[in-house]
Amino acid sequence: MQRIGKINQPAFRIVVVEHTESPKTGNFVDKVGTYNPKTKERKLDAERIKYWLSKGAQASGTVYNMLISAGIIEGKKKNVLPKKSPPKKDEPAAEAAASAAAETLSAEAPAKEEAPSEAPAKEETASTEAPTEKAAA
């Protein structure tokens, strides 16, 4: 598909190009149709398309799906959407580890809240609480 048309007014030519060329270069071998995505209008030359496919030309994914829906060729449509990376199997374990870390933080949070209220008492019994803090750590 070779894009033509103005900004925000796309239109496409369906062209045959060499595999070393890009449709953007304008060096196409044959023009076999047009497509306007705004009006959904398609004009395809079925005979020329079948000729080039018989010679070994390969349609892009989008054009292939268009040819199937137009009834020019038969087959299953291809998925032309970009492939996402598959979900990792370690994600549930990572979520469990994150929730366990959150639980430990929430368990430590009340202990930290109690510490400021005990600050005057801590001065009196600093020697007795020090071993318990080491044991908790």
CYANA upper distance limits for C-alpha pairs under 8 A (distance plus 0.5 A):
  1 MET  CA     12 PHE  CA      6.37
  1 MET  CA     13 ARG  CA      6.03
  1 MET  CA     14 ILE  CA      5.22
  1 MET  CA     15 VAL  CA      6.59
  1 MET  CA     23 PRO  CA      7.12
  1 MET  CA     63 VAL  CA      7.87
  2 GLN  CA     12 PHE  CA      5.79
  2 GLN  CA     13 ARG  CA      5.50
  2 GLN  CA     14 ILE  CA      6.89
  2 GLN  CA     15 VAL  CA      7.32
  2 GLN  CA     23 PRO  CA      5.69
  2 GLN  CA     24 LYS  CA      6.63
  3 ARG  CA     10 PRO  CA      7.26
  3 ARG  CA     11 ALA  CA      6.38
  3 ARG  CA     12 PHE  CA      4.95
  3 ARG  CA     13 ARG  CA      6.95
  3 ARG  CA     24 LYS  CA      8.03
  4 ILE  CA     10 PRO  CA      6.84
  4 ILE  CA     11 ALA  CA      5.71
  4 ILE  CA     12 PHE  CA      6.00
  4 ILE  CA     13 ARG  CA      7.61
  5 GLY  CA      9 GLN  CA      6.31
  5 GLY  CA     10 PRO  CA      5.64
  5 GLY  CA     11 ALA  CA      5.91
  5 GLY  CA     12 PHE  CA      8.29
  6 LYS  CA     10 PRO  CA      6.87
  9 GLN  CA     38 LYS  CA      8.17
 10 PRO  CA     36 ASN  CA      7.34
 10 PRO  CA     37 PRO  CA      7.49
 10 PRO  CA     38 LYS  CA      8.03
 11 ALA  CA     34 THR  CA      8.01
 11 ALA  CA     35 TYR  CA      6.48
 11 ALA  CA     36 ASN  CA      5.17
 11 ALA  CA     37 PRO  CA      7.14
 12 PHE  CA     34 THR  CA      6.11
 12 PHE  CA     35 TYR  CA      5.58
 12 PHE  CA     36 ASN  CA      6.79
 13 ARG  CA     31 LYS  CA      7.45
 13 ARG  CA     32 VAL  CA      8.22
 13 ARG  CA     33 GLY  CA      6.37
 13 ARG  CA     34 THR  CA      4.87
 13 ARG  CA     35 TYR  CA      6.85
 14 ILE  CA     31 LYS  CA      6.57
 14 ILE  CA     32 VAL  CA      6.04
 14 ILE  CA     33 GLY  CA      5.25
 14 ILE  CA     34 THR  CA      5.89
 14 ILE  CA     35 TYR  CA      7.81
 14 ILE  CA     44 LEU  CA      8.47
 14 ILE  CA     63 VAL  CA      8.31
 15 VAL  CA     23 PRO  CA      7.90
 15 VAL  CA     28 PHE  CA      6.78
 15 VAL  CA     29 VAL  CA      7.79
 15 VAL  CA     30 ASP  CA      6.22
 15 VAL  CA     31 LYS  CA      4.94
 15 VAL  CA     32 VAL  CA      6.12
 15 VAL  CA     33 GLY  CA      7.53
 16 VAL  CA     28 PHE  CA      6.28
 16 VAL  CA     29 VAL  CA      5.88
 16 VAL  CA     30 ASP  CA      5.66
 16 VAL  CA     31 LYS  CA      6.89
 16 VAL  CA     32 VAL  CA      7.77
 16 VAL  CA     52 TRP  CA      8.36
 16 VAL  CA     57 ALA  CA      8.27
 17 VAL  CA     21 GLU  CA      6.79
 17 VAL  CA     22 SER  CA      7.58
 17 VAL  CA     23 PRO  CA      7.09
 17 VAL  CA     27 ASN  CA      7.57
 17 VAL  CA     28 PHE  CA      5.12
 17 VAL  CA     29 VAL  CA      5.86
 17 VAL  CA     30 ASP  CA      7.86
 18 GLU  CA     22 SER  CA      8.38
 18 GLU  CA     28 PHE  CA      7.83
 18 GLU  CA     29 VAL  CA      7.78
 21 GLU  CA     25 THR  CA      7.59
 21 GLU  CA     27 ASN  CA      7.82
 22 SER  CA     26 GLY  CA      8.30
 22 SER  CA     27 ASN  CA      8.42
 23 PRO  CA     27 ASN  CA      7.66
 23 PRO  CA     28 PHE  CA      7.31
 32 VAL  CA     44 LEU  CA      6.59
 32 VAL  CA     45 ASP  CA      5.87
 32 VAL  CA     46 ALA  CA      8.46
 32 VAL  CA     48 ARG  CA      6.78
 32 VAL  CA     49 ILE  CA      6.85
 33 GLY  CA     42 ARG  CA      7.91
 33 GLY  CA     43 LYS  CA      5.72
 33 GLY  CA     44 LEU  CA      4.73
 33 GLY  CA     45 ASP  CA      6.36
 34 THR  CA     42 ARG  CA      6.31
 34 THR  CA     43 LYS  CA      5.73
 34 THR  CA     44 LEU  CA      7.00
 35 TYR  CA     40 LYS  CA      7.56
 35 TYR  CA     41 GLU  CA      6.30
 35 TYR  CA     42 ARG  CA      5.06
 35 TYR  CA     43 LYS  CA      7.02
 36 ASN  CA     40 LYS  CA      5.95
 36 ASN  CA     41 GLU  CA      5.72
 36 ASN  CA     42 ARG  CA      7.05
 37 PRO  CA     41 GLU  CA      7.47
 44 LEU  CA     49 ILE  CA      8.40
 45 ASP  CA     49 ILE  CA      6.73
 46 ALA  CA     50 LYS  CA      6.60
 46 ALA  CA     72 ILE  CA      6.69
 47 GLU  CA     51 TYR  CA      6.63
 48 ARG  CA     52 TRP  CA      6.72
 49 ILE  CA     53 LEU  CA      6.62
 50 LYS  CA     54 SER  CA      6.55
 50 LYS  CA     72 ILE  CA      8.28
 51 TYR  CA     55 LYS  CA      6.90
 52 TRP  CA     56 GLY  CA      7.08
 52 TRP  CA     57 ALA  CA      6.01
 53 LEU  CA     57 ALA  CA      5.24
 53 LEU  CA     58 GLN  CA      6.93
 53 LEU  CA     59 ALA  CA      8.34
 59 ALA  CA     63 VAL  CA      6.29
 59 ALA  CA     64 TYR  CA      5.81
 60 SER  CA     64 TYR  CA      6.34
 61 GLY  CA     65 ASN  CA      6.76
 61 GLY  CA     78 LYS  CA      6.76
 61 GLY  CA     79 ASN  CA      8.09
 61 GLY  CA     80 VAL  CA      6.33
 62 THR  CA     66 MET  CA      6.74
 62 THR  CA     80 VAL  CA      7.14
 63 VAL  CA     67 LEU  CA      6.61
 64 TYR  CA     68 ILE  CA      6.85
 64 TYR  CA     77 LYS  CA      7.86
 64 TYR  CA     78 LYS  CA      8.17
 65 ASN  CA     69 SER  CA      6.75
 65 ASN  CA     77 LYS  CA      5.72
 65 ASN  CA     78 LYS  CA      7.04
 66 MET  CA     70 ALA  CA      6.61
 67 LEU  CA     71 GLY  CA      6.67
 67 LEU  CA     72 ILE  CA      5.82
 67 LEU  CA     73 ILE  CA      6.42
 68 ILE  CA     72 ILE  CA      6.57
 68 ILE  CA     73 ILE  CA      5.74
 68 ILE  CA     74 GLU  CA      6.20
 68 ILE  CA     75 GLY  CA      7.24
 68 ILE  CA     76 LYS  CA      8.17
 68 ILE  CA     77 LYS  CA      7.46
 87 PRO  CA     91 GLU  CA      8.16
 90 ASP  CA     94 ALA  CA      6.60
 91 GLU  CA     95 GLU  CA      6.55
 92 PRO  CA     96 ALA  CA      6.66
 93 ALA  CA     97 ALA  CA      6.65
 94 ALA  CA     98 ALA  CA      6.61
 95 GLU  CA     99 SER  CA      6.64
 96 ALA  CA    100 ALA  CA      6.58
 97 ALA  CA    101 ALA  CA      6.61
 98 ALA  CA    102 ALA  CA      6.66
 99 SER  CA    103 GLU  CA      6.67
100 ALA  CA    104 THR  CA      6.82
101 ALA  CA    105 LEU  CA      6.71
102 ALA  CA    106 SER  CA      6.63
103 GLU  CA    107 ALA  CA      6.58
104 THR  CA    108 GLU  CA      6.66
105 LEU  CA    109 ALA  CA      6.56
106 SER  CA    110 PRO  CA      7.66
107 ALA  CA    111 ALA  CA      7.80
108 GLU  CA    112 LYS  CA      6.85
109 ALA  CA    113 GLU  CA      6.80
110 PRO  CA    114 GLU  CA      6.80
111 ALA  CA    115 ALA  CA      6.91
112 LYS  CA    116 PRO  CA      7.84
113 GLU  CA    117 SER  CA      7.98
114 GLU  CA    118 GLU  CA      6.95
115 ALA  CA    119 ALA  CA      6.80
118 GLU  CA    122 LYS  CA      6.42
119 ALA  CA    123 GLU  CA      7.26
120 PRO  CA    124 GLU  CA      7.75
121 ALA  CA    125 THR  CA      6.95
122 LYS  CA    126 ALA  CA      5.64
122 LYS  CA    129 GLU  CA      8.03
125 THR  CA    129 GLU  CA      6.93
126 ALA  CA    130 ALA  CA      6.68
127 SER  CA    131 PRO  CA      8.14
128 THR  CA    132 THR  CA      8.06
129 GLU  CA    133 GLU  CA      6.90
130 ALA  CA    134 LYS  CA      6.99
131 PRO  CA    135 ALA  CA      6.74
132 THR  CA    136 ALA  CA      6.63
133 GLU  CA    137 ALA  CA      6.73
